[in-house]
Amino acid sequence: MLVRTFGWSMVITVIGLAFAGLIWGWSGLAVVAILSVLEISLSFDNAVINAGILRKLNAFWQRIFLTVGVLIAVFGMRLVFPVAIVAITAKINPIDAVKVAVNDPDRYQHLVTNAHPAIAAFGGVFLLMIFLDFILEEREIAWLAWLERPLAKLGKLDMLSVVIALVALLVAAMTVATAVPLHGGHGTVDKTATVLLAGVAGMVAYLVVGGISGFFEEQLEDEEDAEDAEDGAEDSGGAGVNTAKKSGTSVLGLAGKAAFFMFLYLEVIDASFSFDGVIGAFAITNQIFQMALGLGIGALYIRSLTVFLVRKGTLDDYVYLEHGAHYAIGALAVILLVTIKYEINDVITGLVGVVLIGAAYLSSVVRNRRLGEGSGEPEQRTEVPSGV
């Protein structure tokens, strides 16, 4: 299974590193390899979150996630996104932005770094909303029960997650955003308005995409419940078959809408996770193509890891993993907001996620042993198509 799941990532890694060595020499090869490891270490929790959503999708949309989604993740977020940020913040056309990225790497780095407060505010608020909606929801299984049970009771208050996120955004805007150091350390600038606007945009993006996907998912579940009820009431004759066929058509159409918006939700999550990797990559290189190749290889492994987690049913076997990943998301959200003003080493960012997910995994192992379940196969699995 490992070869089947990670095979394409391994092949592309070899090709990518060979290309880097041929074009940029040994130093370029080393940079690309380091960036790949950086992306994997920073986005491991992303794979866990993606797996929790991917297992809900049907085979067609799983393939879309692993094909079109990879193109969006690799070329869109690791290559096009930084250039788009330069074009928007520098108020130049996209062609000139590409020229700056290729011909003037120092200026390109300067422009992207100056755009970091807006990027951090958008991504930070988006990820914070994911964490809050998870932690404020009542669940049958709790990892840190002493914390999660009381928060779940508070979560019954309508829009509490929005209120908390807005308070966090206001605190960030009135503290770290008031005196953001300029690139190179020459003075500071007030980014309060920028941070507020970007943070609200991140919240709107979460509410719109997440809300629409949740709406269609609920509608799909209602349709399926209605179909099951009708099938149970009918005999096994022709009338029951016709009813199933009719309702099955609407269910399939509704499933497509639900899956489409869930796919968009996955891509926005991936974008939010990629922000810190793109910005952190400038500590290693300001060459856009080296950056895109290295981060892209890392993104491929994260997608492969997502598939592996779904195929193995890991989230069913180790029930606290999703909890640990969401705590890691909450930590990353806070880190992004803090980095509006203060620089935090990427090693710290990566270790926080690894430690939290590792602790959740160990807690799951202890729980399985205590219940005598081990790590046996769960009753139902959502398989990712083996053809991708």
C-alpha positions as CSV (number, residue, x, y, z in Angstrom):
1,M,0.0,0.0,0.0
2,L,2.8,2.4,0.7
3,V,4.3,2.1,-2.8
4,R,0.8,2.4,-4.4
5,T,0.0,5.5,-2.3
6,F,3.3,7.3,-2.3
7,G,4.6,6.0,-5.6
8,W,3.8,9.0,-7.7
9,S,5.1,11.4,-5.1
10,M,8.4,9.4,-5.0
11,V,8.7,9.4,-8.8
12,I,8.0,13.2,-9.0
13,T,10.5,13.8,-6.2
14,V,13.3,12.0,-8.1
15,I,12.4,13.9,-11.3
16,G,12.2,17.2,-9.4
17,L,15.5,16.8,-7.6
18,A,17.2,15.7,-10.8
19,F,15.8,18.8,-12.6
20,A,16.9,21.0,-9.7
21,G,20.4,19.6,-9.8
22,L,20.7,19.9,-13.6
23,I,19.4,23.5,-13.7
24,W,20.7,25.0,-10.4
25,G,23.5,22.7,-9.4
26,W,24.0,21.1,-6.0
27,S,23.0,24.2,-4.1
28,G,19.7,24.4,-5.9
29,L,19.1,20.7,-5.3
30,A,19.7,21.2,-1.6
31,V,17.4,24.1,-1.5
32,V,14.6,22.2,-3.1
33,A,15.1,19.2,-0.8
34,I,15.0,21.5,2.3
35,L,11.9,23.3,1.1
36,S,10.1,19.9,0.6
37,V,10.9,18.8,4.1
38,L,9.8,22.2,5.4
39,E,6.4,21.9,3.7
40,I,5.8,18.4,5.0
41,S,6.7,19.3,8.6
42,L,4.5,22.4,8.5
43,S,1.5,20.7,6.9
44,F,1.2,17.2,8.6
45,D,-1.8,18.4,10.5
46,N,-3.4,19.5,7.2
47,A,-3.3,15.9,6.0
48,V,-5.2,14.7,9.0
49,I,-7.9,17.4,8.6
50,N,-8.1,16.7,4.8
51,A,-8.5,12.9,5.5
52,G,-11.5,13.6,7.8
53,I,-13.2,15.4,5.0
54,L,-12.0,13.3,2.0
55,R,-13.5,10.1,3.4
56,K,-17.0,11.7,3.1
57,L,-16.6,12.3,-0.7
58,N,-17.5,9.8,-3.4
59,A,-14.9,8.2,-5.7
60,F,-15.3,10.8,-8.4
61,W,-14.6,13.8,-6.1
62,Q,-11.8,11.9,-4.4
63,R,-10.1,11.7,-7.8
64,I,-10.8,15.4,-8.4
65,F,-9.1,16.2,-5.1
66,L,-6.1,14.1,-6.1
67,T,-5.7,15.5,-9.6
68,V,-7.2,18.9,-10.1
69,G,-6.7,19.6,-6.4
70,V,-3.0,18.8,-6.7
71,L,-2.6,21.2,-9.6
72,I,-4.3,23.9,-7.6
73,A,-2.1,23.2,-4.5
74,V,1.2,22.9,-6.4
75,F,0.9,25.5,-9.2
76,G,-1.9,27.7,-7.8
77,M,-0.8,28.2,-4.2
78,R,3.0,27.7,-4.5
79,L,3.6,29.5,-7.8
80,V,0.6,31.7,-8.8
81,F,-0.5,32.9,-5.4
82,P,2.8,34.6,-4.4
83,V,2.9,36.4,-7.8
84,A,-0.8,37.4,-7.4
85,I,0.0,38.8,-4.0
86,V,2.8,40.9,-5.5
87,A,0.5,42.2,-8.2
88,I,-2.2,43.2,-5.8
89,T,0.0,44.8,-3.1
90,A,2.3,46.6,-5.5
91,K,-0.6,47.6,-7.7
92,I,1.1,46.3,-10.9
93,N,-0.3,44.1,-13.6
94,P,0.3,40.3,-13.4
95,I,2.8,40.3,-16.3
96,D,5.0,42.9,-14.5
97,A,4.6,40.9,-11.3
98,V,6.0,37.8,-13.0
99,K,8.9,39.8,-14.4
100,V,9.7,41.1,-10.9
101,A,9.6,37.5,-9.5
102,V,11.9,36.2,-12.2
103,N,14.3,39.1,-12.8
104,D,14.4,40.9,-9.4
105,P,14.1,38.3,-6.6
106,D,15.1,40.7,-3.9
107,R,12.3,43.1,-4.7
108,Y,9.9,40.2,-5.1
109,Q,10.8,39.0,-1.6
110,H,10.4,42.5,-0.2
111,L,6.9,42.8,-1.7
112,V,5.7,39.4,-0.5
113,T,7.1,40.0,2.9
114,N,5.3,43.3,3.2
115,A,2.1,41.6,2.3
116,H,2.5,39.1,5.1
117,P,0.2,40.9,7.7
118,A,-2.8,40.6,5.3
119,I,-1.9,37.0,4.5
120,A,-1.5,36.1,8.1
121,A,-4.7,37.8,9.2
122,F,-6.8,36.0,6.5
123,G,-5.3,32.6,7.1
124,G,-5.2,33.0,10.9
125,V,-8.9,33.9,11.2
126,F,-9.9,31.1,8.7
127,L,-8.0,28.5,10.6
128,L,-9.2,29.8,14.0
129,M,-12.8,29.4,12.8
130,I,-12.1,25.8,11.9
131,F,-10.6,25.1,15.4
132,L,-13.4,27.0,17.2
133,D,-16.2,25.2,15.4
134,F,-14.6,21.9,16.2
135,I,-13.9,22.6,19.9
136,L,-17.3,24.2,20.6
137,E,-19.2,21.2,19.1
138,E,-20.5,18.5,21.4
139,R,-18.9,15.2,20.6
140,E,-19.3,11.6,21.8
141,I,-15.6,11.2,22.1
142,A,-13.5,13.8,23.9
143,W,-9.7,13.8,24.1
144,L,-9.1,16.5,26.8
145,A,-12.5,16.0,28.4
146,W,-11.8,18.5,31.2
147,L,-11.6,21.2,28.6
148,E,-13.7,20.0,25.7
149,R,-16.9,19.1,27.7
150,P,-17.3,22.6,29.2
151,L,-16.5,24.3,25.9
152,A,-19.1,22.1,24.1
153,K,-21.7,23.4,26.5
154,L,-20.7,27.0,25.8
155,G,-20.8,26.2,22.1
156,K,-24.6,25.9,22.3
157,L,-24.6,29.7,22.2
158,D,-25.3,30.8,18.7
159,M,-22.4,32.3,16.7
160,L,-20.0,32.0,19.7
161,S,-17.1,31.0,17.4
162,V,-17.7,34.1,15.3
163,V,-17.6,36.3,18.4
164,I,-14.4,34.7,19.7
165,A,-12.7,35.0,16.3
166,L,-13.7,38.7,15.9
167,V,-12.4,39.4,19.4
168,A,-9.1,37.7,18.5
169,L,-8.9,39.7,15.3
170,L,-9.5,43.0,17.1
171,V,-6.9,42.2,19.7
172,A,-4.4,41.4,16.9
173,A,-5.3,44.6,15.0
174,M,-4.9,46.8,18.1
175,T,-1.7,45.2,19.3
176,V,0.7,43.5,16.9
177,A,-0.7,45.3,13.8
178,T,-0.1,48.8,15.0
179,A,3.7,48.8,14.5
180,V,4.7,46.1,11.9
181,P,8.5,46.2,11.1
182,L,9.3,47.0,7.5
183,H,11.3,44.5,5.5
184,G,14.9,45.1,6.3
185,G,14.2,46.5,9.8
186,H,14.0,50.1,8.6
187,G,11.1,51.5,10.7
188,T,7.5,50.3,11.2
189,V,4.2,50.8,9.6
190,D,0.6,50.7,11.0
191,K,-1.3,47.8,9.4
192,T,-4.4,47.9,11.6
193,A,-6.9,48.6,8.7
194,T,-5.2,46.0,6.5
195,V,-5.3,43.3,9.2
196,L,-9.0,44.0,10.0
197,L,-10.0,43.9,6.4
198,A,-8.1,40.7,5.7
199,G,-9.3,39.0,8.8
200,V,-12.9,39.8,8.1
201,A,-12.4,38.5,4.5
202,G,-11.0,35.2,6.0
203,M,-14.0,34.9,8.2
204,V,-16.4,35.5,5.3
205,A,-14.6,33.0,3.2
206,Y,-15.0,30.4,5.9
207,L,-18.6,31.1,6.6
208,V,-19.6,31.1,2.9
209,V,-17.7,28.0,1.7
210,G,-18.1,26.0,4.9
211,G,-21.8,27.1,5.3
212,I,-22.7,26.1,1.7
213,S,-21.0,22.8,1.8
214,G,-22.6,22.0,5.2
215,F,-26.0,23.0,3.9
216,F,-25.8,20.7,0.9
217,E,-24.4,17.9,3.1
218,E,-27.4,18.1,5.4
219,Q,-29.7,18.2,2.5
220,L,-28.1,15.0,1.1
221,E,-28.4,13.3,4.5
222,D,-32.2,14.2,4.6
223,E,-32.7,12.9,1.1
224,E,-31.0,9.6,1.9
225,D,-33.0,9.2,5.1
226,A,-36.2,9.9,3.2
227,E,-35.2,7.3,0.6
228,D,-34.4,4.7,3.2
229,A,-37.8,5.3,4.8
230,E,-39.6,4.9,1.5
231,D,-37.7,1.7,0.6
232,G,-38.5,0.3,4.0
233,A,-42.2,1.0,3.5
234,E,-42.5,-0.5,0.0
235,D,-42.5,-4.1,-0.9
236,S,-39.6,-5.4,-3.0
237,G,-41.9,-5.1,-6.1
238,G,-41.6,-2.6,-9.0
239,A,-43.1,0.3,-7.2
240,G,-40.3,0.4,-4.6
241,V,-37.7,0.2,-7.3
242,N,-39.2,3.1,-9.3
243,T,-39.3,5.2,-6.2
244,A,-35.7,4.4,-5.4
245,K,-34.7,5.3,-8.9
246,K,-36.5,8.7,-8.8
247,S,-35.1,9.7,-5.4
248,G,-31.7,8.3,-6.4
249,T,-31.4,10.8,-9.3
250,S,-31.9,13.8,-7.0
251,V,-29.6,12.3,-4.4
252,L,-26.8,12.0,-7.0
253,G,-27.3,15.6,-8.1
254,L,-27.4,16.9,-4.5
255,A,-24.3,14.8,-3.7
256,G,-22.5,16.5,-6.5
257,K,-23.3,20.0,-5.2
258,A,-22.3,19.0,-1.6
259,A,-19.0,17.4,-2.8
260,F,-18.2,20.4,-5.0
261,F,-18.5,22.9,-2.1
262,M,-16.7,20.5,0.2
263,F,-13.9,20.3,-2.4
264,L,-13.7,24.1,-2.4
265,Y,-13.6,24.0,1.4
266,L,-10.7,21.6,1.2
267,E,-8.8,23.9,-1.2
268,V,-9.3,26.9,1.0
269,I,-8.0,25.0,4.0
270,D,-5.0,23.9,2.0
271,A,-4.4,27.6,1.0
272,S,-4.6,28.7,4.6
273,F,-2.0,26.0,5.6
274,S,0.3,27.0,2.7
275,F,0.6,30.7,3.8
276,D,3.2,30.0,6.5
277,G,5.2,27.7,4.2
278,V,5.3,30.2,1.4
279,I,6.4,33.0,3.7
280,G,8.8,30.8,5.6
281,A,10.4,29.7,2.3
282,F,11.9,33.1,1.9
283,A,14.3,32.4,4.8
284,I,15.8,29.8,2.5
285,T,15.5,31.3,-1.0
286,N,13.8,34.0,-2.9
287,Q,14.0,32.2,-6.3
288,I,10.4,31.6,-7.2
289,F,10.8,28.5,-9.3
290,Q,13.0,26.8,-6.6
291,M,10.4,27.7,-4.1
292,A,7.5,26.4,-6.1
293,L,9.3,23.1,-6.9
294,G,10.3,22.4,-3.3
295,L,7.0,23.4,-1.7
296,G,5.2,21.6,-4.5
297,I,7.0,18.3,-3.8
298,G,6.1,18.7,-0.2
299,A,2.5,19.3,-1.0
300,L,2.3,16.1,-3.1
301,Y,3.4,14.1,0.0
302,I,0.8,15.7,2.1
303,R,-1.9,14.7,-0.5
304,S,-0.5,11.1,-0.6
305,L,-0.5,11.1,3.2
306,T,-4.1,12.1,3.2
307,V,-4.9,9.2,0.9
308,F,-3.0,6.8,3.1
309,L,-4.9,7.9,6.2
310,V,-8.2,7.4,4.4
311,R,-7.3,4.0,3.0
312,K,-6.0,2.7,6.3
313,G,-9.0,4.0,8.2
314,T,-6.5,5.6,10.6
315,L,-8.9,8.2,11.9
316,D,-11.3,5.4,12.9
317,D,-8.6,3.4,14.6
318,Y,-7.0,6.3,16.4
319,V,-9.9,8.5,17.4
320,Y,-8.0,11.4,19.0
321,L,-6.0,12.2,15.9
322,E,-8.6,14.6,14.6
323,H,-8.6,16.3,18.0
324,G,-4.8,16.7,17.9
325,A,-4.9,18.1,14.4
326,H,-7.5,20.7,15.3
327,Y,-5.5,21.7,18.3
328,A,-2.6,22.1,16.0
329,I,-4.8,24.2,13.7
330,G,-5.7,26.5,16.6
331,A,-2.0,26.8,17.5
332,L,-1.1,27.7,13.9
333,A,-3.9,30.3,13.8
334,V,-2.5,32.0,16.9
335,I,1.1,31.8,15.5
336,L,0.0,33.4,12.2
337,L,-1.6,36.3,14.0
338,V,1.4,36.8,16.2
339,T,3.7,36.7,13.1
340,I,2.0,39.9,11.9
341,K,4.6,41.7,13.9
342,Y,7.0,39.1,15.4
343,E,9.1,36.5,13.6
344,I,8.6,32.9,14.7
345,N,11.0,30.2,13.5
346,D,9.3,27.6,11.2
347,V,10.9,24.9,13.3
348,I,8.7,26.0,16.3
349,T,5.7,26.1,14.1
350,G,6.3,22.6,12.7
351,L,7.1,21.1,16.1
352,V,3.9,22.4,17.7
353,G,1.8,20.5,15.2
354,V,4.0,17.3,15.4
355,V,3.9,17.3,19.2
356,L,0.1,17.8,19.4
357,I,-0.7,15.1,16.8
358,G,1.9,12.8,18.4
359,A,0.3,13.2,21.8
360,A,-3.1,12.5,20.3
361,Y,-1.8,9.4,18.6
362,L,-0.3,8.1,21.8
363,S,-3.5,8.8,23.7
364,S,-5.4,6.8,21.0
365,V,-3.1,3.9,21.4
366,V,-3.5,3.9,25.2
367,R,-7.3,4.1,24.8
368,N,-7.3,1.2,22.3
369,R,-5.3,-1.0,24.6
370,R,-7.5,-0.1,27.6
371,L,-10.7,-1.0,25.7
372,G,-9.1,-4.1,24.3
373,E,-9.6,-3.0,20.7
374,G,-6.0,-2.7,19.6
375,S,-5.8,-1.1,16.2
376,G,-8.2,-3.5,14.4
377,E,-9.9,-2.7,11.2
378,P,-13.0,-0.6,11.5
379,E,-16.3,-1.9,10.3
380,Q,-16.6,0.6,7.4
381,R,-14.0,2.3,5.4
382,T,-14.2,5.0,2.8
383,E,-11.8,3.9,0.1
384,V,-9.9,6.3,-2.1
385,P,-10.0,4.9,-5.7
386,S,-6.9,2.7,-6.2
387,G,-6.6,4.1,-9.7
388,V,-5.2,7.4,-8.5
